[in-house]
Amino acid sequence: DYSHFLVNGTTCGNEAMILTAAHGGGTVAIPRNAHKSALMGLILSGGNPVYIMPELEQEWGLHGGISPASVERVFQQHPDCKGVFVVSPTYYGIASDLQAIADICHRHDAILMVDEAHGAHCYFSDLLPKGALELGADICVQSIHKVTGSLTQSSMLHVKSDRIKKSRLESNLMLVQSTSPS
């Protein structure tokens, strides 16, 4: 629906997503392998975390995506959860089942936020996993300086949902971005 170009990297996008979802101190589900900027967003918002342990990829010995079943458990235990934050793909390229997770979130009237820092390229080839917005995410942020061509700390935040209050998101972005972009 609309995008914002970010000058403080995906860090400020993650913070703005959490600030927007946890408005008024709400509960947000966050995987244990999330970037520390998600925790900073929780601290700034006064939100309450519910942690989800990522699945262990046995073949590689890495923690990867989160399962739809773990997201469903969050809503069973915390029906007031306002949103779910997912890192997909992870730094190691492991993607979660975002379509199933989006369906669960929306069934519980919650938003799906995706840290897609390492996935901006997913929209450009059928050989790659589909991008978060194509799979039902309400909002995502991408580090275009990591996997596509741009200068350092340049990111984009994309919204494809009427669940995100645009004015609140824009106010939150003003809180966490530089007032002097180069």
C-alpha positions in Angstrom: 0.0 0.0 0.0 2.9 2.4 0.8 6.6 2.4 1.7 9.0 4.5 3.7 12.6 4.9 2.9 14.7 4.6 6.1 18.0 6.2 6.9 18.8 4.5 10.2 18.7 1.0 8.8 16.3 -1.8 9.6 16.9 -1.1 13.3 14.6 1.9 13.2 12.0 0.0 11.0 11.9 -2.8 13.6 11.5 -0.3 16.4 8.7 1.6 14.6 6.9 -1.7 13.8 7.0 -2.8 17.5 6.1 0.7 18.7 3.1 0.7 16.4 1.9 -2.8 17.3 2.5 -2.4 21.1 0.8 1.0 21.3 -0.4 1.5 24.8 1.8 -1.3 26.3 0.4 -4.3 24.5 1.8 -7.8 24.2 3.9 -8.7 21.2 5.3 -12.2 20.4 9.0 -12.2 19.4 11.3 -15.0 18.5 14.5 -15.5 20.6 16.6 -14.9 17.5 15.2 -11.5 16.8 17.6 -8.5 16.3 18.1 -6.4 19.5 16.2 -3.6 17.8 13.0 -5.5 18.4 13.7 -5.5 22.1 14.6 -1.8 21.9 11.1 -1.2 20.3 9.5 -3.1 23.2 11.4 -1.0 25.8 10.4 2.2 24.1 6.8 1.2 23.7 6.3 -0.2 27.2 5.2 -3.4 25.5 5.3 -6.9 27.0 7.2 -9.6 25.2 6.0 -13.2 24.7 9.0 -15.2 23.5 8.9 -17.9 20.9 11.8 -20.3 20.6 12.8 -20.8 16.9 13.0 -24.3 15.6 16.4 -26.0 15.6 17.5 -27.0 12.1 19.1 -30.4 12.9 21.0 -30.7 9.7 22.9 -27.4 10.2 22.7 -27.0 14.0 21.1 -23.5 13.6 18.1 -21.9 15.1 15.9 -20.9 12.2 12.3 -20.0 11.7 9.3 -20.2 14.0 6.5 -22.7 13.5 2.9 -21.9 12.9 2.1 -24.2 15.9 4.2 -22.1 18.2 2.4 -18.9 17.1 -1.0 -20.6 17.7 0.2 -21.5 21.2 1.0 -17.9 21.8 -2.6 -16.8 21.1 -4.0 -19.7 23.2 -1.9 -18.5 26.2 -2.0 -14.8 25.4 -5.3 -14.0 23.6 -4.5 -10.2 24.0 -1.4 -10.4 21.9 -1.5 -7.5 19.4 1.2 -8.7 17.0 3.8 -11.3 16.1 7.3 -10.3 15.0 9.1 -12.8 12.8 12.6 -12.8 11.3 12.3 -14.3 7.8 14.6 -15.2 6.2 17.1 -15.3 9.1 20.7 -14.2 8.7 21.4 -17.8 7.6 18.6 -17.8 5.0 16.0 -19.9 6.8 12.4 -18.8 6.1 9.4 -19.3 8.3 6.0 -20.4 6.9 4.7 -16.8 6.8 1.5 -17.6 5.0 0.4 -19.9 7.8 1.6 -17.5 10.4 -0.2 -14.6 8.7 -3.5 -16.6 8.7 -3.2 -17.4 12.4 -2.4 -13.7 13.2 -5.3 -12.4 11.2 -7.7 -15.0 12.7 -6.8 -13.5 16.1 -7.0 -9.9 14.9 -3.3 -9.4 15.3 -0.7 -8.0 12.9 2.2 -9.8 11.4 5.5 -7.9 11.4 8.4 -9.3 9.5 12.1 -8.4 9.8 13.0 -9.1 6.2 16.4 -7.6 6.5 18.0 -10.4 4.6 15.1 -11.0 2.2 14.7 -7.9 0.0 15.9 -10.1 -3.0 13.0 -12.6 -2.5 10.7 -10.7 -4.7 12.9 -11.0 -7.8 13.1 -14.7 -8.5 10.7 -17.7 -8.5 13.7 -19.8 -7.3 13.6 -18.0 -3.9 11.0 -18.1 -1.2 8.2 -15.5 -1.7 8.5 -12.2 0.1 6.7 -11.4 3.3 4.1 -9.1 1.8 3.2 -11.7 -0.9 2.6 -14.2 2.0 0.3 -12.0 4.0 2.5 -9.9 6.3 0.9 -6.6 7.3 4.2 -4.8 7.5 7.9 -5.6 6.8 11.2 -3.9 6.8 14.2 -4.7 4.5 17.9 -3.9 4.7 18.4 -3.0 1.0 22.1 -2.4 1.8 22.6 -6.0 2.7 21.3 -8.0 -0.3 20.5 -5.4 -3.0 22.3 -2.4 -4.3 22.2 0.6 -2.0 24.5 2.6 0.3 24.9 1.7 4.0 22.1 1.9 6.5 19.4 2.3 3.8 16.3 0.3 4.4 12.7 0.3 3.4 9.5 -0.3 5.5 6.5 -1.6 3.5 2.9 -1.7 4.6 0.2 -3.8 3.0 -2.6 -3.8 5.4 -5.5 -1.7 6.8 -4.5 -3.0 10.3 -1.7 -0.5 10.5 -2.6 3.0 11.5 -0.6 5.1 9.1 -0.4 8.2 11.3 0.8 6.2 14.3 3.5 4.5 12.2 4.6 7.8 10.7 4.8 9.4 14.2 6.8 6.4 15.5 9.2 6.6 12.5 9.9 10.3 13.5 10.8 9.2 17.0 13.4 6.7 15.8 15.0 8.1 12.7 17.5 10.8 12.2 16.3 14.3 11.8 19.2 14.9 9.4 19.2 12.3 6.7 22.1 12.6 4.2 
